[in-house]
Structures are given as structure tokens and as C-alpha cells.
Amino acid sequence: MARTQGSHSGITGPKVREAALKLFADKGFAAVSMRQIAAEVGVQAGALYNYTPDKQSLLFDLMKTHLEDLLAAQEAQAAREMPFPALREFTRFHINFHNERPEEVFIAYMELRNLSPGNFAVIETLRRAYERRLEDILQRGIDKGVFAIADTRIAAMALIAMLNGVNTWFREGGRLSLAEVQELYWDMVRKSVSA
């Protein structure tokens, strides 16, 4: 298959991912065609198959990359052994990381239903790895007698859902800075788990 004049795999490949990310976040996976992605990139529809086997693979790649980046970035944070500092760091990290990637977050949570069973299993494993990091912090707090939590799994899911909510309403230049929002959320998180 001939390459579109002026296209280059090192440039066009990332453009395909960026276009798919934007379109999936704006219109939803099911409403986006490969033809629309190609038009956004500026290539012919057939040329997309030089960069991805199909739309499902593109969605899976976007989700997998997002979660791998999330896990790697969280791993790179300074490890805190004591539960309260560890939970504060997790809270701030989660809000900051996701604030910089609103489209990825939207797709990672809203498009799970469109993954094939095999792809879903991979994404679910990555999500659980991240959730377990929070569960481990919560369990350490219980073990030290500073957190009062009936079920660490439910608490972790509730806290992540609360932290994800920042993406739906926070805007730079608003009444509060991101740092102020992080501190307010940390206060709510702290109070929700304290013994």
C-alpha cells in the first residue's frame, strides 16, 4: 500500500493516536469511524492500517498506554511508609496526573464496555494493580490503628471515584488553584478514613 505523500511513520503514527484520542473522547468510540480518524489526521482511510490493525486495537492501545504511564509515574513517586503521608501523596498524585490527561481518563473509564473480552482482561489487570496500591496504603493505616475502614476495596474504589471527579469540574484560572483543590480533597480523604 502506498504511503500518502508527506506522511512519515514517526509523525503519522502519533497523529493517528492523538486523533483517535480526541475523537473517542468527544464522540464516543462507537460513533467514530476509521474514516473520521483518517480525515482528522489528513490521510486516506486505508493508510490507517499501516499504523493499527483496527479501531479496537487503537482503543486498547490508548487505554493500555494510559494505565502503564499511570503506574510508572506513581511508582516513581517517593515511597512513604507511614499511612497518612502515603495517602496524602497518593491523593495529590492522582489529582495532578489525571488533571493533565482528561481525555485519557474519560476513555479509560467510559469506554471499557467497548473492549473485547481479552483486551478488557488486560486493562482490568492494570487498573487493579493501581487500585491495589491504594488498598495497601489503607491496609497499613488499619494495621497501625490510624484508619477506621470496614472494607479496603470499597474504600479504595470510593476514594478513586471521588478523586476522578476533579476532572469533571476543575478548570485552570477558576476560583481555586489545583494545589488548593488537592489540599481540600486531601482533607476530605483524611477525614473519611481517620480512626
C-alpha positions in Angstrom: 0.0 0.0 0.0 1.4 3.4 -1.0 2.1 5.9 1.8 0.3 9.2 1.5 2.7 11.8 0.2 4.3 13.7 3.0 3.4 11.1 5.7 6.1 9.6 7.9 5.6 6.7 10.3 7.3 8.6 13.2 5.0 11.5 12.7 1.8 10.0 11.4 1.6 7.1 13.9 1.4 9.5 16.9 -1.0 11.7 15.0 -3.3 8.7 14.5 -3.3 8.1 18.3 -3.9 11.8 19.0 -6.8 12.0 16.6 -8.4 8.8 17.9 -8.0 10.0 21.5 -9.7 13.3 20.6 -12.5 11.8 18.6 -13.2 8.9 21.1 -13.4 11.4 24.0 -15.6 13.9 22.0 -18.0 11.5 20.2 -17.5 8.1 21.9 -15.8 5.0 20.5 -18.9 3.6 18.8 -19.7 6.8 17.0 -16.2 7.2 15.5 -15.2 5.5 12.2 -11.7 4.8 10.9 -12.6 7.2 8.0 -13.2 10.0 10.6 -9.8 9.3 12.2 -8.1 9.3 8.8 -9.7 12.7 7.9 -8.6 14.2 11.2 -5.0 13.0 10.5 -5.1 14.0 6.9 -4.5 10.6 5.4 -6.6 8.2 3.4 -8.6 5.7 5.4 -6.7 2.8 4.1 -3.4 4.3 5.3 -4.5 4.0 8.9 -4.0 0.2 8.7 -0.3 0.9 8.4 -0.4 2.1 12.0 -3.1 0.0 13.6 -4.9 -3.3 12.7 -8.3 -1.9 13.6 -10.3 0.5 15.8 -10.4 -1.9 18.7 -6.6 -2.2 18.8 -6.4 1.6 18.7 -8.7 1.9 21.7 -6.9 -0.8 23.6 -3.5 0.8 22.9 -4.8 4.2 24.2 -6.1 2.7 27.4 -3.1 0.4 28.0 -0.6 3.2 27.4 -2.5 5.5 29.8 -2.6 2.9 32.6 1.1 1.9 32.1 2.0 5.6 32.3 -0.1 6.0 35.4 1.6 3.0 37.1 5.1 4.1 36.1 4.5 7.7 37.3 3.0 6.6 40.6 5.9 4.1 41.1 8.4 7.0 40.6 6.8 8.9 43.5 8.8 8.9 46.7 7.5 5.9 48.7 6.1 6.9 52.1 5.8 4.2 54.7 3.6 6.0 57.2 -0.1 5.8 56.1 -1.1 9.4 56.4 1.8 10.8 54.3 1.4 7.9 51.8 -2.3 8.6 51.4 -1.7 12.4 51.1 0.9 11.7 48.4 -1.5 9.3 46.6 -4.3 11.9 46.7 -2.2 14.7 45.3 -0.6 12.5 42.7 -3.9 11.1 41.4 -5.5 14.5 41.0 -2.4 16.0 39.3 -1.7 13.1 37.0 -5.4 12.9 35.8 -5.8 16.6 35.5 -3.2 16.7 32.8 -4.9 13.9 30.8 -8.7 14.5 30.9 -9.3 12.7 27.5 -7.3 9.6 28.5 -9.2 9.5 31.8 -12.6 9.8 30.2 -11.8 7.0 27.7 -10.2 4.8 30.4 -13.4 4.8 32.4 -16.2 5.3 29.9 -15.1 3.0 27.0 -14.4 -0.2 28.9 -17.6 -1.6 27.6 -16.2 -1.4 24.1 -13.2 -3.6 24.7 -13.1 -7.2 23.5 -13.0 -9.7 26.4 -9.3 -10.3 26.1 -8.4 -6.6 25.9 -10.7 -5.9 28.8 -8.9 -8.5 30.9 -5.5 -6.8 30.3 -6.9 -3.4 31.1 -8.7 -4.7 34.2 -5.4 -6.2 35.4 -3.6 -2.9 35.0 -6.4 -1.0 36.8 -6.4 -3.4 39.7 -2.6 -3.0 40.1 -3.2 0.7 40.6 -6.1 0.2 42.9 -4.1 -2.3 45.0 -1.6 0.4 45.7 -4.2 2.5 47.4 -5.6 -0.6 49.1 -2.2 -1.3 50.5 -1.9 2.2 51.9 -5.3 1.9 53.5 -4.4 -1.5 55.0 -1.2 -0.1 56.5 -3.3 2.6 58.2 -5.7 0.0 59.6 -2.8 -2.1 60.8 -1.3 0.9 62.6 -4.7 1.8 64.1 -4.9 5.2 62.4 -7.5 4.4 59.8 -11.0 3.1 60.5 -12.2 1.3 57.3 -14.6 -1.6 57.2 -13.6 -2.7 53.7 -10.4 -1.5 52.0 -11.5 -2.5 48.5 -14.7 -0.5 48.7 -12.9 2.4 50.4 -10.3 2.4 47.6 -12.9 2.4 44.9 -14.9 5.2 46.6 -11.8 7.4 47.1 -10.7 6.9 43.4 -14.2 7.8 42.2 -14.1 10.9 44.4 -10.6 11.9 43.1 -11.6 11.3 39.5 -14.5 13.8 39.9 -12.0 16.7 39.9 -11.6 16.1 36.1 -15.3 16.9 35.5 -15.3 20.3 37.1 -11.8 21.8 37.7 -10.6 24.4 35.2 -7.3 26.4 35.4 -8.0 30.0 36.2 -11.0 29.2 38.3 -11.7 30.2 41.9 -9.2 27.7 43.2 -5.8 26.6 42.1 -5.0 22.9 41.5 -2.9 22.9 44.7 -5.8 24.3 46.7 -8.1 21.7 45.3 -5.6 19.0 46.1 -5.4 20.2 49.7 -9.2 20.4 50.1 -9.6 16.9 48.7 -6.8 15.6 50.9 -8.7 17.0 53.9 -11.9 15.1 52.8 -9.9 11.9 52.2 -8.2 12.2 55.5 -11.4 12.7 57.4 -13.1 9.8 55.6 -10.6 7.2 56.7 -9.4 8.6 60.1 -9.9 6.4 63.2 
